[in-house]
Amino acid sequence: MTRKLRILVVEDETAIRNGLVDVFVFHGYEVESTADGRKGLDLALSGKFDLILLDIMLPGLNGYEICDGIRKADRDQPIIMLTAKTNDEDIIQGLSLGADDYVAKPFSVAQLVLRVQAVLRRSHAGLEMANHIYLSGEIEIDTQNLCGRRGAEVLEFTRREVEMLQYLQANSERPVSREELLTKVWGYARNLGLETRTVDIHIAKLRRKIETDSSAPVNLVTVRGAGYRLVTAS
């Protein structure tokens, strides 16, 4: 018998927390929840959950601190942040700490369910692509171990960052659009009509790691009006 996938909901608004528990139990998941940030981090670090839905404004520890704590222990754990903060700085902070995506409140429950399903589907399927990626500047990326090197400097990546690089590397002969990345890497259906900066922020994170000058990229370039292209070393 296939086990049920487990979701942890860390949310201090009672109505939202209880509503999310009911919705995901209805959809066949096992769900645990807490309103407290410190307990949320302890539960997240237990390794019992397939995905974590994480609010930002929490008592004890905030969502940023929890996300950072999770990522220091586990770079694979799928995390979606729930936020009432929609300005760029708040979104960038959450994604820079390693969240896979964010959902702004108020949100469509139906769309949230689809996005959770997509992230879980991608995390279990994985991308069967290159084990190593070589870029200019003596950069070698070990995609299996989520790490890399620039000369003697050690680079660390999240699972989502590596999946983006693998997909871009597999399609390096052409630019890849934001919509294609959301569909192929995040697993989101095209008809979701997402308004999200997730791809752009992940691209910016990657450039800070793999470019000598992130403002003048040579490895991960923007093709105006078409998307992004990864320039691999020959």
FIMIRO-735563 format. One record per residue (C-alpha): residue number from 0; x, y, z. Coordinates in pm, 1 decimal, padded with zeros to 6 digits, m for minus. Example, Ala and Ser with C-alpha at 12.3 -4.5 7.8 and 13.67 -1.06 7.14 Angstrom:
# FIMIRO-735563
atom n = 0&u = 01230.0&v = m00450.0&w = 00780.0
atom n = 1&u = 01367.0&v = m00106.0&w = 00714.0
//
This chain:
# FIMIRO-735563
atom n = 0&u = 00000.0&v = 00000.0&w = 00000.0
atom n = 1&u = 00141.7&v = 00339.6&w = m00101.0
atom n = 2&u = 00186.2&v = 00570.8&w = 00195.5
atom n = 3&u = 00007.4&v = 00902.5&w = 00205.2
atom n = 4&u = 00222.6&v = 01209.3&w = 00142.9
atom n = 5&u = 00264.9&v = 01424.6&w = 00453.1
atom n = 6&u = 00229.5&v = 01802.9&w = 00471.0
atom n = 7&u = 00324.4&v = 02031.5&w = 00758.8
atom n = 8&u = 00127.0&v = 02356.8&w = 00786.7
atom n = 9&u = 00296.1&v = 02628.6&w = 00995.4
atom n = 10&u = 00040.4&v = 02910.6&w = 01018.7
atom n = 11&u = m00071.0&v = 03116.1&w = 01319.5
atom n = 12&u = m00408.1&v = 03234.7&w = 01184.4
atom n = 13&u = m00646.8&v = 02974.2&w = 01320.8
atom n = 14&u = m00906.6&v = 02994.1&w = 01044.3
atom n = 15&u = m00646.1&v = 02964.6&w = 00767.9
atom n = 16&u = m00456.0&v = 02686.7&w = 00946.3
atom n = 17&u = m00765.8&v = 02476.6&w = 01010.7
atom n = 18&u = m00896.0&v = 02540.8&w = 00659.5
atom n = 19&u = m00570.0&v = 02423.7&w = 00502.5
atom n = 20&u = m00565.1&v = 02111.4&w = 00717.6
atom n = 21&u = m00921.6&v = 02025.4&w = 00612.0
atom n = 22&u = m00851.2&v = 02092.0&w = 00244.1
atom n = 23&u = m00538.0&v = 01878.0&w = 00223.8
atom n = 24&u = m00684.7&v = 01595.3&w = 00432.5
atom n = 25&u = m00978.7&v = 01596.6&w = 00189.3
atom n = 26&u = m00729.0&v = 01562.5&w = m00098.2
atom n = 27&u = m00574.3&v = 01254.9&w = 00059.2
atom n = 28&u = m00272.0&v = 01389.3&w = 00246.2
atom n = 29&u = m00168.5&v = 01336.3&w = 00604.9
atom n = 30&u = m00144.4&v = 01681.2&w = 00760.9
atom n = 31&u = 00006.9&v = 01813.9&w = 01081.7
atom n = 32&u = m00008.9&v = 02177.8&w = 01182.5
atom n = 33&u = 00122.4&v = 02424.8&w = 01434.4
atom n = 34&u = 00086.5&v = 02796.2&w = 01504.9
atom n = 35&u = 00425.3&v = 02830.1&w = 01673.6
atom n = 36&u = 00745.5&v = 02900.7&w = 01484.5
atom n = 37&u = 00983.5&v = 02711.8&w = 01713.5
atom n = 38&u = 00763.7&v = 02402.7&w = 01713.8
atom n = 39&u = 00729.7&v = 02437.5&w = 01337.2
atom n = 40&u = 01108.0&v = 02424.8&w = 01292.5
atom n = 41&u = 01138.6&v = 02124.2&w = 01524.3
atom n = 42&u = 00868.0&v = 01939.2&w = 01330.3
atom n = 43&u = 01020.3&v = 02034.6&w = 00995.7
atom n = 44&u = 01360.9&v = 01903.5&w = 01101.9
atom n = 45&u = 01208.6&v = 01569.7&w = 01204.3
atom n = 46&u = 01221.7&v = 01460.5&w = 00839.4
atom n = 47&u = 00864.9&v = 01330.2&w = 00847.0
atom n = 48&u = 00714.5&v = 01566.7&w = 00589.2
atom n = 49&u = 00709.1&v = 01567.2&w = 00209.4
atom n = 50&u = 00623.9&v = 01938.8&w = 00189.2
atom n = 51&u = 00601.9&v = 02234.2&w = 00426.4
atom n = 52&u = 00355.8&v = 02522.0&w = 00392.8
atom n = 53&u = 00518.1&v = 02803.6&w = 00585.9
atom n = 54&u = 00370.6&v = 03137.8&w = 00688.4
atom n = 55&u = 00610.3&v = 03428.7&w = 00738.5
atom n = 56&u = 00462.9&v = 03614.4&w = 01035.9
atom n = 57&u = 00473.9&v = 03368.3&w = 01325.4
atom n = 58&u = 00531.8&v = 03376.6&w = 01702.3
atom n = 59&u = 00856.4&v = 03228.5&w = 01832.4
atom n = 60&u = 01045.2&v = 03218.1&w = 01502.2
atom n = 61&u = 00934.7&v = 03380.9&w = 01178.7
atom n = 62&u = 00906.6&v = 03197.3&w = 00848.8
atom n = 63&u = 01239.2&v = 03329.1&w = 00721.8
atom n = 64&u = 01422.2&v = 03188.9&w = 01024.8
atom n = 65&u = 01244.1&v = 02855.4&w = 00987.9
atom n = 66&u = 01321.5&v = 02833.2&w = 00616.8
atom n = 67&u = 01686.8&v = 02914.4&w = 00682.3
atom n = 68&u = 01702.9&v = 02649.3&w = 00956.4
atom n = 69&u = 01548.8&v = 02386.7&w = 00728.9
atom n = 70&u = 01782.8&v = 02463.4&w = 00440.4
atom n = 71&u = 02091.4&v = 02438.2&w = 00659.6
atom n = 72&u = 01988.0&v = 02081.5&w = 00740.7
atom n = 73&u = 01816.2&v = 01972.5&w = 00418.8
atom n = 74&u = 01852.8&v = 02132.0&w = 00075.2
atom n = 75&u = 01591.6&v = 01897.2&w = m00076.2
atom n = 76&u = 01290.4&v = 01966.2&w = 00148.7
atom n = 77&u = 01007.3&v = 02121.4&w = m00058.1
atom n = 78&u = 00888.8&v = 02450.2&w = 00097.9
atom n = 79&u = 00612.2&v = 02685.2&w = m00014.7
atom n = 80&u = 00587.3&v = 03012.1&w = 00176.4
atom n = 81&u = 00251.8&v = 03174.6&w = 00249.7
atom n = 82&u = 00280.9&v = 03549.3&w = 00277.1
atom n = 83&u = 00065.7&v = 03855.6&w = 00317.1
atom n = 84&u = 00377.4&v = 04055.0&w = 00225.7
atom n = 85&u = 00391.3&v = 04103.7&w = m00148.9
atom n = 86&u = 00667.8&v = 04360.0&w = m00199.4
atom n = 87&u = 00978.5&v = 04244.6&w = m00382.2
atom n = 88&u = 01212.6&v = 04253.9&w = m00082.4
atom n = 89&u = 00997.5&v = 04017.0&w = 00123.7
atom n = 90&u = 00948.6&v = 03772.5&w = m00164.2
atom n = 91&u = 01319.3&v = 03783.2&w = m00254.4
atom n = 92&u = 01417.8&v = 03716.7&w = 00106.5
atom n = 93&u = 01199.9&v = 03403.7&w = 00128.7
atom n = 94&u = 01316.1&v = 03259.5&w = m00202.5
atom n = 95&u = 01678.7&v = 03353.5&w = m00136.8
atom n = 96&u = 01667.2&v = 03147.6&w = 00181.4
atom n = 97&u = 01566.6&v = 02844.9&w = m00024.3
atom n = 98&u = 01187.2&v = 02830.0&w = m00050.9
atom n = 99&u = 01069.4&v = 02660.7&w = m00371.0
atom n = 100&u = 00788.5&v = 02909.6&w = m00424.8
atom n = 101&u = 00561.6&v = 03158.1&w = m00250.6
atom n = 102&u = 00184.9&v = 03210.6&w = m00247.9
atom n = 103&u = 00048.0&v = 03554.5&w = m00161.9
atom n = 104&u = m00255.1&v = 03593.6&w = 00064.1
atom n = 105&u = m00541.8&v = 03600.5&w = m00007.0
atom n = 106&u = m00496.4&v = 03295.7&w = m00228.5
atom n = 107&u = m00718.4&v = 03061.4&w = m00423.7
atom n = 108&u = m00736.6&v = 02732.7&w = m00232.9
atom n = 109&u = m00786.2&v = 02540.6&w = m00558.1
atom n = 110&u = m00472.8&v = 02698.3&w = m00708.7
atom n = 111&u = m00273.3&v = 02634.6&w = m00392.1
atom n = 112&u = m00368.2&v = 02266.0&w = m00404.7
atom n = 113&u = m00254.6&v = 02244.3&w = m00767.1
atom n = 114&u = 00075.6&v = 02412.4&w = m00685.3
atom n = 115&u = 00137.7&v = 02180.5&w = m00390.5
atom n = 116&u = 00060.9&v = 01879.6&w = m00609.5
atom n = 117&u = 00300.9&v = 02007.7&w = m00875.3
atom n = 118&u = 00588.8&v = 02067.5&w = m00631.2
atom n = 119&u = 00539.4&v = 01723.5&w = m00476.0
atom n = 120&u = 00522.4&v = 01559.2&w = m00817.6
atom n = 121&u = 00849.4&v = 01723.5&w = m00925.2
atom n = 122&u = 01025.2&v = 01646.0&w = m00596.2
atom n = 123&u = 00943.6&v = 01275.8&w = m00627.0
atom n = 124&u = 01004.2&v = 01246.4&w = m01000.6
atom n = 125&u = 01326.4&v = 01447.3&w = m01024.5
atom n = 126&u = 01491.2&v = 01540.8&w = m01350.7
atom n = 127&u = 01694.2&v = 01264.6&w = m01513.7
atom n = 128&u = 01956.7&v = 01486.7&w = m01675.0
atom n = 129&u = 02325.1&v = 01575.5&w = m01661.4
atom n = 130&u = 02519.5&v = 01474.2&w = m01349.3
atom n = 131&u = 02778.8&v = 01745.8&w = m01411.9
atom n = 132&u = 02752.7&v = 02086.6&w = m01574.9
atom n = 133&u = 03059.9&v = 02283.0&w = m01684.9
atom n = 134&u = 03051.6&v = 02661.9&w = m01725.4
atom n = 135&u = 03306.7&v = 02927.0&w = m01807.6
atom n = 136&u = 03515.8&v = 03057.6&w = m01521.1
atom n = 137&u = 03626.6&v = 02704.3&w = m01426.4
atom n = 138&u = 03288.1&v = 02624.1&w = m01277.3
atom n = 139&u = 03189.1&v = 02259.8&w = m01236.7
atom n = 140&u = 02848.6&v = 02171.6&w = m01088.7
atom n = 141&u = 02779.5&v = 01829.5&w = m00936.9
atom n = 142&u = 02402.0&v = 01806.9&w = m00976.6
atom n = 143&u = 02364.6&v = 01484.8&w = m00778.9
atom n = 144&u = 02523.9&v = 01630.6&w = m00466.6
atom n = 145&u = 02387.5&v = 01986.3&w = m00507.2
atom n = 146&u = 02731.1&v = 02142.1&w = m00501.1
atom n = 147&u = 02997.0&v = 02280.4&w = m00727.7
atom n = 148&u = 03334.7&v = 02451.1&w = m00751.5
atom n = 149&u = 03474.8&v = 02767.7&w = m00897.4
atom n = 150&u = 03844.3&v = 02689.5&w = m00875.6
atom n = 151&u = 03898.7&v = 02629.4&w = m00502.6
atom n = 152&u = 03570.6&v = 02798.4&w = m00401.2
atom n = 153&u = 03289.7&v = 02562.3&w = m00296.4
atom n = 154&u = 02939.9&v = 02642.3&w = m00426.7
atom n = 155&u = 02615.9&v = 02511.1&w = m00275.9
atom n = 156&u = 02280.6&v = 02483.6&w = m00452.8
atom n = 157&u = 01924.0&v = 02395.8&w = m00363.4
atom n = 158&u = 01745.3&v = 02115.5&w = m00543.9
atom n = 159&u = 01531.9&v = 02366.9&w = m00734.6
atom n = 160&u = 01837.2&v = 02562.8&w = m00851.7
atom n = 161&u = 01998.8&v = 02244.2&w = m00980.0
atom n = 162&u = 01680.2&v = 02138.6&w = m01158.9
atom n = 163&u = 01669.7&v = 02476.5&w = m01332.9
atom n = 164&u = 02032.3&v = 02439.5&w = m01441.8
atom n = 165&u = 01973.2&v = 02082.5&w = m01562.9
atom n = 166&u = 01673.7&v = 02186.0&w = m01772.2
atom n = 167&u = 01853.8&v = 02488.2&w = m01915.8
atom n = 168&u = 02158.6&v = 02272.3&w = m01991.4
atom n = 169&u = 01944.8&v = 02013.6&w = m02171.1
atom n = 170&u = 01800.5&v = 02294.4&w = m02385.4
atom n = 171&u = 02113.2&v = 02509.8&w = m02410.4
atom n = 172&u = 02078.6&v = 02553.4&w = m02787.8
atom n = 173&u = 01781.2&v = 02788.4&w = m02736.5
atom n = 174&u = 01632.1&v = 03034.6&w = m02487.4
atom n = 175&u = 01381.9&v = 02894.8&w = m02235.9
atom n = 176&u = 01089.5&v = 03112.3&w = m02130.5
atom n = 177&u = 00971.3&v = 03176.3&w = m01775.4
atom n = 178&u = 00647.5&v = 02994.3&w = m01857.1
atom n = 179&u = 00836.2&v = 02687.6&w = m01979.2
atom n = 180&u = 01047.7&v = 02679.3&w = m01663.5
atom n = 181&u = 00736.1&v = 02700.9&w = m01445.9
atom n = 182&u = 00581.3&v = 02416.2&w = m01645.7
atom n = 183&u = 00882.7&v = 02186.6&w = m01679.8
atom n = 184&u = 01077.6&v = 02254.9&w = m01359.3
atom n = 185&u = 00804.9&v = 02349.8&w = m01111.5
atom n = 186&u = 00545.3&v = 02128.0&w = m01281.3
atom n = 187&u = 00275.1&v = 02395.3&w = m01289.2
atom n = 188&u = 00003.1&v = 02361.2&w = m01549.2
atom n = 189&u = 00003.0&v = 02632.6&w = m01815.0
atom n = 190&u = m00360.4&v = 02718.1&w = m01743.2
atom n = 191&u = m00291.3&v = 02819.5&w = m01381.5
atom n = 192&u = m00232.1&v = 03176.7&w = m01495.4
atom n = 193&u = 00029.1&v = 03239.5&w = m01227.2
atom n = 194&u = 00146.2&v = 03587.7&w = m01140.9
atom n = 195&u = 00479.4&v = 03501.2&w = m00976.9
atom n = 196&u = 00835.8&v = 03632.7&w = m00967.5
atom n = 197&u = 00968.3&v = 03291.9&w = m00866.0
atom n = 198&u = 01165.4&v = 03224.3&w = m01184.4
atom n = 199&u = 01323.8&v = 03570.9&w = m01197.4
atom n = 200&u = 01434.7&v = 03552.9&w = m00835.1
atom n = 201&u = 01580.7&v = 03204.3&w = m00876.5
atom n = 202&u = 01768.6&v = 03324.7&w = m01185.6
atom n = 203&u = 01911.7&v = 03614.5&w = m00982.1
atom n = 204&u = 02017.8&v = 03370.8&w = m00707.2
atom n = 205&u = 02192.3&v = 03146.0&w = m00957.6
atom n = 206&u = 02375.6&v = 03437.3&w = m01119.0
atom n = 207&u = 02517.9&v = 03542.1&w = m00783.9
atom n = 208&u = 02667.0&v = 03192.3&w = m00756.0
atom n = 209&u = 02787.3&v = 03118.1&w = m01109.1
atom n = 210&u = 02878.7&v = 03458.8&w = m01250.3
atom n = 211&u = 03191.1&v = 03662.2&w = m01181.0
atom n = 212&u = 02972.8&v = 03972.2&w = m01225.4
atom n = 213&u = 02601.6&v = 03897.2&w = m01183.5
atom n = 214&u = 02513.6&v = 04230.0&w = m01349.5
atom n = 215&u = 02693.1&v = 04121.0&w = m01668.0
atom n = 216&u = 02621.4&v = 03746.2&w = m01693.0
atom n = 217&u = 02808.4&v = 03525.1&w = m01939.3
atom n = 218&u = 02690.6&v = 03181.7&w = m01822.0
atom n = 219&u = 02319.1&v = 03242.6&w = m01762.2
atom n = 220&u = 02211.8&v = 03507.2&w = m02010.4
atom n = 221&u = 01883.4&v = 03681.0&w = m02082.3
atom n = 222&u = 01756.9&v = 03662.7&w = m02440.0
atom n = 223&u = 01533.6&v = 03966.8&w = m02469.5
atom n = 224&u = 01171.4&v = 03875.0&w = m02528.9
atom n = 225&u = 01245.8&v = 03500.7&w = m02525.0
atom n = 226&u = 01373.1&v = 03393.4&w = m02184.9
atom n = 227&u = 01701.1&v = 03257.2&w = m02049.4
atom n = 228&u = 01982.7&v = 03051.0&w = m02197.2
atom n = 229&u = 02262.5&v = 02861.7&w = m02024.3
atom n = 230&u = 02596.3&v = 02890.9&w = m02205.8
atom n = 231&u = 02791.4&v = 02575.2&w = m02125.6
atom n = 232&u = 03167.7&v = 02539.5&w = m02161.2
atom n = 233&u = 03280.9&v = 02348.2&w = m02468.6
//
